[in-house]
């Protein structure tokens, strides 16, 4: 999200909105202001709130977007046609055309549609933003420790709970836990002070490195850049670059996690179910 916001700041800021087209009505979660309220306004900034992207227009108007699992932002230097989008056709949920002929599409692959866009006068009007915990990159050790201990459960789930800490998703939580040498099923209530300090350092380092690598890249290059920096996530069956052991996976109904047994679980594979008790 930080890298997408950076790309929009570099490319879209200063340009006026020429047209907003909504192709997936279910993706737009607000109706007042209407999408046309952005037309004629200038893009003044872009930022993020946790995993929410915030495109800011003059006059205190915000397009706040959650891309969910299969959503993405595609910046177009030009569009192949001036013909408006047809509702319900293709992967494009929303298109914003700017005055120089460029703009961006919000797209979502697959059949499970979870991408959400909100046009609001204050980002806090978006329920998910209002509930966010402190940003993981900004949390000092004391705040990080307090937040992790405020929610009992498996550390993987607590670390990705946006109400606990904002900004850590499925992929980078795998990378953080690998760097901290912690089982994803370790219980937050049993983590020692030393383990929490190691986890905090790994969180800041992994997320900070990801931002450093990604900022300055074009939106179209960001997914490839993200994949190139991963050690365990989405690398099931490949050797761990740290110890050489085989990266394993635990699958759930709508997601999965990856980990290295030698680095994280004392060499023991985790049972492929949420309530595994092999490692705590």
Secondary structure, 3 states (H helix, E strand, C coil): CHHHHHHHHHHCCCCEEEEEEECCHHHECCCCCCHHHHCCCEEEEEEEECCEEEEEECCCEEEEEECCCCEEEEEECCCCCCCCCCCCCCCEEEEEEECCCCEEEEEECCCCCCCEEEEECCHHHCHHHHCCCEECCCCCHHHHHHHHHCCCCEHHHHHCCCCCEECCCHHHHHHHHHHHCCCCCCEHHHCCHHHHHHHHHHHHHHHHHHHHHHCCCCHHHHHHHHHHCCCCCCCCCCECCCCCCEEEEEECCCCEEEEEHHHHCCCCCCCCCCCCCCCC
